[in-house]
C-alpha cells in the first residue's frame, strides 16, 4: 500500500504544478527508502539531522 500511496501523492503534486519533490526518510527505514525508490526517487545524500538525532536520506523525484 505504501508504494501506491506515494504514487498517488506524486500525482497530486503534479496537478499542483510541482516539477520535482524532495522526499526524506530515516536512513534505517529501509521500507520507506524502497517505496521512494520504486516511485522514481534518486538518492541525493545521507545526512545527519541534529533535530532528529539520526541520519536521514534525501531523495529527488522528478515529476515530468
N, C-alpha and C positions, 0 to 999 in steps of 0.2 A: 504493500500500500504506500510505503514511503516514496518509492520511485514515481508512482502515479501522482501523488500529492505534489511532489516537487515539479513534475512536468506541468501540472495544472497551474501552479504558481508562476512558472515561467511564461506560460501562455497569457496569463492575466497581465504580467509585467509588459509583455509585447503590446497588448491592447492599450496600455497607458503610454506607449511611445518609448519605452526603455530599449536601448540597443545592446546593453550588456549589464550584467549584475556581478557584484562580488558577494559570494556566499562563504560563510565561515563555519567551522565546526572544530571541536576539540580534537587534538592530534590522536588521542586514544579512542575516539569514537569512530571505529572502522566502518560500522554500518552506515552512518551518515556520510562518511567520505565516499563509500561505494555508490550511494544514492546520487550524490552530487556528480560524481564521475560518469555515471550512467546517463545523466542528463546533460552531458557535454561540458562539465566543469573541468577546467585546466588548472592544475595546481600552480599558484604563483609563488607561495612561500609558506614556510612554517616558522612561526614567530612566537616568542614568549609574551604572554599577556600578564602584565603586573596586576591588572584589575581582577582577572580571573585566577591568577596564580597557577597558570598552566600554559602549555604550548597549544597554539591554535593554527589550523590550516586555513589559508585564504585561497579561494578558487575564483577564477573568472569564467563566467558563462556568457558567450556571445548569443544574442537573440535574433540574429539575421536569418 
